[in-house]
Amino acid sequence: MGMDQTMSDFDHLQYQATVLLELNHILQTKKIPNAFLFSGSENTGRKQAAYLFAKGCNCLSGMDLACNHCTSCRKIDAKSHPDILCLTLQQGKKSISISQIREMGVTLSSRPNEARFRMVLILTADLMNRQAQNALLKMLEEPPERTFFILVAHKVSFLLPTIASRCRKIRFKPLTDTVIEQHLIQHFNVDNPLAHIASRTADADLKRAMMYVNQDTEQREVDWIKRRLWLLDTLASMIRTKPARGISNGLMLSQRLSRDPDLMPYTMAILTTFFRDLMIFKFDPKKIVNLDFFDTFADINQRVPSHNFLEWIKMLYETEKRVTANSTLRLTLDRFFLKIVTNKGTGVYG
């Protein structure tokens, strides 16, 4: 069974009963907010729920959510409804630009063609640059007639507070690690240890977890299992070696990673598990993600003062924000790894 088929068979909304009840209540009251903010992890049914709500707003049958059979519902399912708009990150771009928002504004300057309520769905809204967000803010302050916005975001903190404050917030709960782990085992025959690691590295994202076990047909040229092992080994070596040598290793690692900017989201996920494991190992070693590196984390905990690990996590978060904000990738990674190797305390290095 291919990944696309398995993804379509996996109904994310079955885990979002609270969300569906809230959306249904809004439809029953017939008080549609000007804007929603759908937050939560990737691949938790947010896009699916947005289209379901749009159908409910425009369904000709009068059912609570949608009948899925009337002309309006069928057009929305076919992505051919003229008043159901979707704006997302353009291929090859790292952010949604102000030109995309302005182009959408031109469309919204006219009345809806046939919908009772026009929907503007902005996927990856947290990837709008500052100029785009300010342009959108003006639309939210003076919303077009019979139009509501749905912003889908993972990193809500990347949105302007003034945008978030104008949205009705709906939180989609993440899939549990156990659900994802069992899905990998049952549908892909993934070994239990690898399923454990992939499910907890994927940040509640089933599709990403499948990528980590090399089941993504779009990323078959990348062996994620080997890449993870290489990256964790390299990080451990960089930290355990003497500071002077560690600087050289850190710069080489930065150079290597910056060659593959498209892989940075997945690289950051692996980095996050590594530094998280370092931090929690001292308190509960059985709870680390990368159990196959148990001895490595034990060794580093003996070499490096544990208070450094929290600082490293903070630095990693700042690095992720810089990468997302389109800072120069090589310089951003250089800065991070140099801070790591020069902030190790007075441990014993090999």
C-alpha positions in Angstrom: 0.0 0.0 0.0 1.5 3.4 -1.0 1.9 6.3 1.2 -0.8 8.5 -0.5 -3.4 5.7 -0.2 -2.5 5.1 3.4 -2.7 8.8 4.2 -6.2 9.1 2.6 -7.3 6.1 4.6 -6.2 7.7 7.8 -9.0 10.0 8.9 -7.4 12.7 11.0 -10.8 14.3 11.9 -11.8 11.2 13.9 -9.4 12.5 16.6 -10.8 16.0 16.5 -14.3 15.5 18.0 -14.0 18.7 20.1 -13.2 20.8 17.0 -16.1 19.4 15.0 -18.5 20.1 17.8 -17.3 23.7 18.0 -17.5 24.2 14.3 -21.0 22.7 14.2 -22.1 25.0 17.0 -20.9 28.0 15.1 -22.9 26.9 12.1 -26.1 26.4 14.2 -25.8 29.8 15.7 -25.3 31.3 12.2 -22.7 33.7 13.6 -19.7 33.2 11.4 -16.6 35.0 12.7 -14.5 37.2 10.4 -11.4 35.1 11.0 -10.3 31.8 12.5 -6.9 30.6 13.6 -6.6 26.8 13.2 -3.5 25.9 15.2 -1.8 22.6 16.0 0.7 20.2 14.5 1.0 19.4 10.8 -1.4 16.8 9.3 -3.9 16.9 12.1 -6.9 17.6 9.8 -6.9 21.4 9.9 -7.2 21.8 6.1 -9.8 19.1 5.9 -11.8 20.8 8.7 -11.6 24.2 6.9 -13.2 22.8 3.7 -15.8 20.9 5.8 -16.7 24.2 7.5 -16.9 26.0 4.2 -19.2 23.3 2.9 -21.4 23.7 6.0 -21.6 27.5 5.5 -22.8 27.0 1.9 -24.5 23.6 1.9 -27.9 23.8 0.1 -29.5 21.0 2.1 -29.5 22.8 5.4 -27.7 20.0 7.2 -25.5 20.8 10.3 -22.1 20.4 8.6 -22.5 19.3 5.0 -24.5 16.9 2.9 -21.7 16.2 0.4 -24.2 15.9 -2.4 -25.5 19.3 -3.3 -24.0 21.4 -6.0 -22.1 23.6 -3.6 -20.6 20.7 -1.6 -19.6 18.9 -4.8 -17.8 22.0 -6.1 -15.9 22.5 -2.9 -14.9 18.9 -2.9 -13.7 19.2 -6.5 -11.8 22.5 -5.6 -13.7 24.2 -8.3 -15.9 26.6 -6.3 -15.1 30.2 -7.3 -15.6 31.6 -3.8 -13.5 29.0 -1.9 -10.0 30.5 -2.1 -6.7 28.9 -0.9 -3.4 30.7 -0.5 -0.3 28.8 0.3 3.5 28.9 0.1 4.6 29.1 -3.6 7.0 26.4 -4.8 10.6 27.3 -4.1 9.8 30.1 -1.7 10.4 30.2 2.1 7.7 32.7 2.9 4.3 34.0 1.8 4.9 37.4 0.3 3.0 40.7 0.4 2.4 40.4 -3.4 0.4 37.2 -2.7 -1.7 39.0 -0.1 -2.3 42.0 -2.4 -3.3 39.7 -5.3 -5.8 38.0 -3.0 -7.1 41.5 -2.0 -7.9 42.3 -5.6 -10.1 39.2 -5.8 -11.8 40.0 -2.5 -12.6 43.6 -3.7 -15.6 42.1 -5.6 -18.6 40.3 -4.1 -18.7 36.6 -3.9 -19.9 34.9 -7.0 -22.4 32.4 -5.6 -21.5 31.5 -2.1 -23.4 32.6 1.0 -20.0 32.9 2.7 -16.7 33.1 0.9 -13.8 31.4 2.5 -10.1 32.5 2.3 -7.9 29.7 3.5 -4.3 30.6 4.2 -2.2 27.5 4.7 1.1 27.9 6.6 0.0 31.3 7.6 2.9 31.5 10.1 5.2 31.7 7.1 3.9 35.0 6.0 6.7 37.6 6.1 6.1 40.8 8.2 5.0 42.9 5.2 2.5 40.2 4.2 1.1 40.0 7.7 0.6 43.8 7.9 -1.2 43.7 4.6 -3.5 40.9 5.8 -4.1 42.8 9.1 -5.7 45.6 7.1 -8.1 43.1 5.6 -9.0 41.6 8.9 -9.7 45.1 10.3 -12.1 45.8 7.5 -13.2 42.3 6.3 -14.8 42.0 2.8 -18.5 41.3 2.5 -19.7 37.8 3.4 -16.1 36.6 3.7 -14.3 34.7 6.4 -10.6 33.9 6.7 -9.1 30.7 8.1 -5.4 30.9 9.0 -3.7 27.6 9.5 -0.5 27.8 11.5 1.8 25.6 13.4 4.1 28.2 14.9 1.5 30.6 16.2 4.2 32.7 17.9 5.4 33.7 14.4 2.1 35.6 13.8 1.7 39.2 14.8 -0.3 39.4 18.0 -2.6 41.8 16.4 -3.5 39.2 13.8 -4.0 36.4 16.3 -6.2 38.7 18.5 -8.6 39.1 15.6 -9.1 35.4 15.1 -11.3 32.9 16.8 -8.8 30.3 17.9 -9.4 26.6 17.4 -6.7 24.2 18.6 -6.3 20.8 16.9 -5.0 18.2 19.2 -1.9 16.3 18.0 -2.0 12.7 17.1 -0.4 10.7 20.0 3.0 9.2 19.5 1.4 5.8 20.2 -1.2 6.2 17.4 1.5 7.1 14.9 3.9 4.3 16.2 1.2 1.7 15.8 0.2 3.0 12.4 3.8 2.6 11.2 4.1 -0.9 12.6 0.7 -2.1 11.3 0.7 -0.5 7.8 4.4 -0.4 7.0 5.8 -3.3 9.0 8.3 -0.9 10.6 10.4 -2.4 13.4 9.3 -1.4 16.8 12.5 0.6 17.8 12.4 2.6 14.5 8.7 3.2 14.8 9.3 4.5 18.3 12.0 6.9 17.2 10.1 8.1 14.0 6.8 8.7 15.8 8.5 10.9 18.5 10.7 12.8 16.1 7.8 13.7 13.8 6.1 16.1 16.2 2.7 14.5 15.9 2.9 14.5 12.1 2.0 11.1 10.5 3.2 12.0 7.0 6.6 13.2 8.4 6.9 10.0 10.4 6.4 8.0 7.2 9.1 10.1 5.7 11.5 9.1 8.5 11.0 5.5 7.8 11.6 6.1 4.1 8.0 5.6 2.9 7.6 9.0 1.2 7.5 8.5 -2.5 8.4 12.2 -3.0 11.6 11.9 -0.9 12.9 8.5 -1.9 16.2 10.1 -3.0 16.9 10.8 0.7 17.5 8.0 3.1 16.2 9.5 6.3 17.3 6.6 8.5 21.0 6.9 7.4 20.8 10.8 7.6 19.6 10.6 11.1 22.3 8.3 12.2 25.0 10.4 10.5 23.7 13.6 12.0 23.4 12.3 15.6 26.9 10.7 15.4 28.4 14.0 14.1 26.7 16.1 16.8 27.9 13.7 19.5 31.5 13.8 18.1 31.4 17.6 17.9 30.4 17.9 21.6 32.7 15.2 22.9 35.9 16.4 21.2 38.2 19.1 22.5 36.9 22.7 21.9 39.5 23.6 19.2 38.6 20.5 17.2 34.9 20.9 18.0 34.9 24.3 16.3 36.3 22.8 13.1 33.8 20.0 13.3 30.9 22.4 13.9 31.9 24.6 10.9 32.1 21.5 8.7 28.7 20.3 9.9 27.2 23.8 9.2 28.7 23.7 5.7 27.2 20.3 5.0 23.7 21.0 6.3 23.5 24.4 4.4 23.9 22.5 1.1 20.4 21.1 1.6 18.2 24.0 2.6 15.0 22.1 1.6 15.8 19.5 4.2 16.1 21.9 7.1 12.7 21.3 8.6 13.6 17.6 9.1 17.1 18.4 10.1 15.7 20.7 12.8 13.4 18.0 14.0 16.4 15.6 14.5 18.4 18.4 16.2 15.5 19.0 18.6 15.3 15.4 19.7 19.0 15.2 20.2 19.2 18.3 22.5 16.0 17.4 24.2 17.4 13.9 25.0 20.5 15.5 26.4 18.4 17.6 28.7 16.1 14.9 30.1 18.6 12.0 30.2 19.8 13.0 33.7 16.2 13.0 35.1 14.5 10.1 33.2 16.8 8.3 30.7 14.1 5.9 29.7 12.1 8.7 28.2 14.6 9.8 25.6 13.6 9.5 21.9 16.9 8.2 20.5 17.2 5.1 22.6 19.8 3.7 20.2 22.1 6.5 21.4 21.6 5.7 25.1 25.3 5.2 25.8 26.2 8.4 23.9 23.9 10.5 26.0 25.2 8.9 29.2 28.8 9.7 28.1 28.0 13.4 27.2 26.1 13.8 30.5 29.3 12.9 32.3 31.4 15.3 30.3 29.3 18.4 30.1 27.5 20.3 32.9 23.8 19.6 32.7 22.8 23.3 33.0 24.3 23.8 29.5 21.7 21.6 27.9 18.8 24.1 28.7 20.9 26.9 27.2 21.5 24.8 24.1 17.7 24.2 23.7 17.1 27.9 23.9 19.8 28.6 21.3 18.2 25.9 19.0 14.8 27.7 19.3 16.4 31.0 18.3 18.2 29.3 15.4 14.9 27.8 14.1 13.3 31.2 14.2 16.2 32.7 12.3 16.1 30.0 9.7 12.3 30.4 9.3 12.8 34.2 8.9 15.1 33.6 5.9 18.3 34.5 7.6 21.4 33.3 5.8 21.4 29.6 6.5 25.2 29.0 6.6 25.8 32.0 8.9 22.9 31.0 11.2 24.2 27.4 11.5 27.7 28.6 12.1 26.5 30.8 14.9 24.6 28.0 16.5 27.3 25.3 16.4 30.1 27.7 17.5 28.0 28.6 20.5 27.6 24.9 21.3 31.2 24.0 21.1 32.4 27.1 23.1 29.8 26.6 25.8 30.5 23.2 27.1 31.9 24.0 30.5 35.0 22.2 31.7 34.3 18.6 30.8 36.7 15.8 29.9 37.1 15.5 26.2 38.6 12.8 24.1 
